[in-house]
Amino acid sequence: MPDLTQYLWIIWLVFILICVIIELLSLEFTFLMIAAGSLAGLGANLLGAVWWLQILVAAVLSVLLLLTIRPLLLRVMAKGADPTPTNVAALIGLSGRVVSTVGGDTGGLVKLANGETWTARLSPGTGHGALEPGDEVHVAAIEGSTAVVTPSERNTA
């Protein structure tokens, strides 16, 4: 029966390939650092190190890369990122007008400044009974597909 440790290099190559594929799907640099550490384990194998030393070399280098190089890469990648809020976060604070009556217990419709019409309900604790069509509102939160709105300063005066 052959010694299976002589085929350990194949396991290293397969593991590196799997890590690179996962990295291509996740783009977080985590599996790239593990693949680089495993490459050092493969190098230790090719230099004739015992199996436990190969694993130790791979683990130590992977941890070092994760703690040093990965944060640096993430910072560099985030430098050119657009800080503008998108999706639901972009709706918070947006103004709009009531289309159909928004009451304390009943929901209504509001047309936001971006042109979208949302179902809406009044934010609790506003002290307002109901908002009539034409009243100006501001989006305080988004809960599911409902905009939680507060009356504008102009409506309360």
Summary of the structure (lengths in Angstrom):
residues: 157
radius of gyration: 28.5
end to end distance: 90.1
largest distance: 90.1
contacts: 424
relative contact order: 0.10
helix: 48%
strand: 22%
